[in-house]
């Protein structure tokens, strides 16, 4: 494999799962589709964190931002290293391929006060915006009525540029009092911009015409605590899910300006609904104990059934399936295990809102906190079905892990509900996957 162009980072290290398991899933997870770790990539030989993973719309490449202030690119189908973009002098806070009409352009924002545009065919910077002295750019989004606006959260301000001319269009200084962690144009409502901040507020703006706070601030939603990440769900993206820095979860209707669901105890709820059953041969069951606390062990000779109780230490993200109109919150452990927990929100017919038992578990890939998840289950077509890839994860261990939904891969380290992953066509000849 070719090197990555620096003395310290000679090549990427690919590791394959070394010992396939001969065990089976417990009866409680028998209906779940199994999937396992395909390979893992060590992004550097230093102490880099993986901050974020994003993919091109055509899935020909994925970008990975690192704590070294670099952005590396890989193939999401093979894991092959493609190149890297270097130029930021401080933390890269956000990356995205969603530059209008420019699928090969990657955009990145940083605490060095810049937003940079990279041509991923050459890995060279082609343009940049300087937000001003002492600024930090935490998040950005493309949209607007004419699809010409680039909005960004710059400390406590929401700033707009016309990305075609790189000229500043507006600056909103009074809506937030602290760092703006998230800005998103609402999918399907491109004149609406949502901002979220450490001050606990989400603000909705109409970006039509000359933008100002007096005339264009439509509503303010008070979450009450520092907001870490937000996203959209619902038939017309009229719902907002919101994760906070103290691991609470809420769902809002931005059209009605109301909170529909609030899980202040989301971590304890998901932990209570996360028990992993494991059938082991001989002493191999002890390898699972490092991921959680065994609650009981029942043995028949060399066959042992181990029930492991997991604790959610943090939330990574939420995942929304448009096809099924379902939302999952993704929780993680400090040892690197991930679980997908479905949200059941009360309907007009009544009933309590709750979080369900883990429907998917990603186990055995990471050795530390997971920072980012790139799901590929939304990808349709023959390529994905033949590869059987569920998605990629990255974390504080500097590792990228690729997860398979292929039934031919014999592993019980991870399993998935069939609702979360694309159907895999069975081939007449099955073989184990090799790392790239």
N, C-alpha and C positions, 0 to 999 in steps of 0.2 A: 504494500500500500504506500502511496506517495506521502512524503512529508508535508507539513503544514507551513514550512517556510521560516521557522525561527529555531535558534539553537536550543531554547528551553522546551519547545513544543515540536519535537521532531516528527511524530506521527501519532495518529489516534490509536488508542488501545481498544481492541474489541474482545470482549469476553463472552463465552457461551456458557449456558447453564451446564454445570459439570456433572451433575448426577441426577438423571431422571428418576422420578418417584414411581414406585410400584403400588402406591396407595390409591384409594378411591375417595370420592366425596361423601360426606355424611348424608343421611336421609333428608335433612333439612335443606340441603343444597342440591338435591338430586335433579331438580327441574332446571337448574341453572346450566348455561352453556359454559363448558370449561375453556380456558385459554391460558397461555403461559408466556414466559419471557423468551423472546426470540434471541435477542442479543443486547449487549449494553456497550456504550461508547464512553470512554473516559475522555472528556473534552480537553483536558490539559493534564500535565504531570505536576502541576502546582496545586494550590488550594482554591481554585476558582469555584464560585457558585454558578449554577444555571439559574437565571432570573426568569426568562420567558422563552417560549417556543411558539413560532407562528409559521404558517405555510402559505405558499403561493396558491392562488385560486385553482390553478391547473395541477397542483401537487407535484410539480417537477423539482421543487426545492423547499427546504424549511430553514428558517433563520433562528439562531439561538443566541440570546444575549447573555454575556458572562460578567462576572464581577471584576474581570480584568479590563473592563470598558471596551472590549472587542465584541463583534458580532460574527459568529461563524455560521457557515451554510453547509447543509448536508442534504442528501437525497432522502426523502421520507420513506421511499420504498426499499432502498438497499442499505441506508446508513452511510453511504460513501461520502467522504469529506470533499467539498467543492471549492472552498476558499473562505476568506474572511475579510471583513471591513473594519479598518482601524482609523481612528481620527478623534474620537471623543477623549476628553481628558478627565472626565469624572463619570460617576455612575450612569449607565444607560437605563433609563426608567421605563421606556416603552418602545416597542418596535411593531411595525405593521407593513404589510404589502398592499394595503387598500388605497394606494394612490390612484385617483381616477384615470382611466384610459392608459395606465402605465403598469402593466402586470409585472414587468421585470424590475421595477423600481422598489427598493426597500427604504422605508422611512424610519428614523430613530430619533428619540429625544433624550436629553441628558441633563444632569445637574450642572453641566458646564455652560448652560444657558443657550444651547443650540438645538435646532432641529435639522438633521442632515438627511440628504437624499443620496442613495447609493444605486449605481447600476450593477445589478447582480451578475451581469454577463462579464464584467471586467473587474468587479469589486472595488471600483473607484467612486469617490464622492463626485457627484455631478452638480449639486447645489446645496445651499444651506441657508437657514434663517437664524439670526442672532436675536434672542429675545430681550437683550439688554443686560447691562452690568449687574452682577450679583443675583441674577435670576436663576431659577431652577425650573426645568420643564418636566412635569411629572406625567402628563398624559396628553394625547392629541387625538383628533378625529377629523375626517374629511366629510363634507356634506354641504348643506345650504340649498336654497331654492334652485340655484343654477349649478349646483355641484362644484362650486368654485371656492368654497371656504375651507380653510384649515383652522380649526379651533384648538386651543391648547390651555392646559392648566399651568400657569406660571406663578409659583408661590400662591398667594391668595387671590390672584387675578385670573379672569378668563379672557384670553386675547384671541382676536381673529385676524387672519391674513387672507388675502386673495392669493392662493397658491400658484396661480398662473403668472402673476407679476411679482410675487413675494413682497407685496406692499401691505402694511398693516391696515386693517379695515375698521377695527374697533377694539376697545379695551374696557372691560367691565371690572370695576375696582371695589364696588360696595356690596355686592351680593354675598361674598364670603369674607370671613375674618381670618381664616387660617388656610394652610396649604390645600389647594384643589388637587385631589388625588386622582379623579376620574372626570373625563369629558367624553360624551358619546352623542353623536347624531342618532336619532331614533330611526331604526330600520323601517322603511316604508313611510316615514314622515320626515323627510330630509330637511325640512325647515325648522324642525324642533331639535334643540340641543339640551341634553341633561348634563349637569355638573354635580359633583359630589366632593365633600371636603372633610378635613379633620375636624371642622367645627360642628359636624353632625348634621349638616343641611344638604339636601338635594334641591337644586334649582332647575326649573324648566324655562327655557327661553325660546321665543319665536325669532328666528334669524332673518326674517323677510325685511327688506328695506334697510334703512340706516339704523344699525343696532345700537340701542341704548337701554339702560336699566329701567328708566321711568316708563317706557312704552313697550318694552319687549320681555320683561320678566313676567311670566304668566303665573307661576305658582312656586311655593316653597314648601318642601316636605321636611319635617323635623324628625330625624331618626334618633337624635338625642345622644349619640356617641360617635366617636371618630370612625369615618367610613373608609373601608379598605378597597372594596371592589363592588361594582354594580353591573347588571346586565338586563336583558329584556326577554320576556316570554309572553305567552298568550297568543291567541289567533291572529291578532293584528299588532303584536308587540306593544300592547297597551299596559302590560304589567312590568314592574321593575322588581328584580330580586336584589337584595342588598346584604352584603357581608361586612361586618365591622371588625375593627382591630381588637375587640374583646370577644370575638367569636360568637356574636349574635347574628341571627338571620331573620329578615323580614321580607314581605312581599307587598308591593304597593300598586295601586291603579293610578297612573299619572293623569289619565283623562278626568277621573273623578277627584283626584287629589286626596285619596284616602289610603290608609294602611289596612290591608286585608288580613295579613297574618304576621304575628310577631313571636319568634321563638327566642326568648331571652336565655333559655337553658338549652340551646341547640346542641352544645357539646355533650351534656349529660344525657340528653335524649338519644343521640346517635350512639353514644357509648353503651347505653342500656340495650340497644338493638343490634349490637355487633358481637356475635359469638361465632367463632370459626371452628367447625368440626374437622377432625383429621384422623384418618386411619393409617397406622404406621406398621411397619414390619421390623421386629426386633427393637433395637435402640435408636433407630433413625428418627423416631418421633421427637427425640430431644432437640433436634435441629429447629423445630418450630417454636420452642419455648422462648427463644430470644425475641420473638415478635409480640408476645403477649403473656399474660399470666394464666397458667393452666388452672382450671377450676376443679376438674376431676379427671382421673385416668382409670380406664377399665381395660384389663388385659385378659386375653385368652392365649396362653402360651407365648409365642413370639408376635402375635398380632395384638396391637394396642390401639384403643380408641382414645384420642386426646381431644378434650374440649378446651379451647383457648379463648379467654375473655379479653377482648381488645378495648383500648381506651382511645378515644379521639382527642388528640392534643391540639389540633388546629384545623381550619378549613382552607382548602386550596382554591376552590372555584365552585361554580354551579354549572350544570350541563342541562340544556333544554332541547328536547326532541320535538321539532315542529310537526313531524308526521303523527306522533302519538299525543301531542299536547301534554307532555309530562316533563317535570322538572326534578333533577337530582341535585343534592348537595354532596360535594366530594370532601370527605374528611381524611386526615392523615395522622399517623403516629410519628413520634420522634425517631423511631427506628426505620421509617420509610415505607410502611404499609399504607395502602389507600383503600377506601371503601366508598361506594356509591350508594347514597341513601335517598329513596324517593320521598318527595313531599306530597302529602295529601291535604289539599286545602278545602275547607268547608264550602259546600255549594249553597245555592239558593234554597235547597230543600232542608238545609240545616246540617248538623253533625260537626264534630270538633275537628280542627286542623291538627295534623300530627305528622311525624316523620317515621317512615317505615324502616323495616330491617334492611341491612345491607344486601343489595341485589348484585353487587359486583365487588370483587376484592382483587387488588393487585399486590401480590406478596412475593418478596424475595429478590426484588430488583435493586432497591435503594438501601443505603446504610445510614441515611439521615433525612432531614426534613425535605419534603418535596415542594418545589416552588411553582411548577408549571405543568399543565397537562394539555397536550394537543390531541384531541379525539379525531380519528379518521373514519369513524363509523358513518359519518354523514356522506362520505365519498361513495358514490354509486358507480357501477360499471365493472367491466370484466377484469381490469387490472387489480382492483382491491380484492375482488372475490377470489382471484387466483393466489394473491399474496396472503390474504387472511389477516391483514394487520388491523388491530383495534386502535392503536394510537401510540403516542410517545409521551414520556414523562422526563422531567429534569429537576435536579435539586441541589442541595447544599453539599452533596458529596461530589459535585462536579460531573455527574454521570447522566447520560441520556439512556433511557431504557425503551426498547421497542417491545410492544405487547401484541401477541397473536390471538386471533380467534379461531385459528385453524384446528379442527378436531384431530387432525393427524399428529399434532404436537402433543406428545404424552407428558403432561405436567399437571400436578395438582397445586402448584404454587399460586395459581391465579384462576379465577373462574368468573363468568359473566352471565348475566341474564340475557336471553336471546333478544329481548326488547332493546338492548343497548348497542347491539353490534350487527353489522350487515351479515346476511346469510352467506355461508360459505359453501360453494359448490364442491361436492365430494369428487375427487379424482379416483380413477380406477387403481392407480398406483400411488401409494402413499410413501413418503419418506420424511425423515427428520430434516428440519431446516438447519443450515449451517450459517455461521456468522459471516458477514461480508468484510 
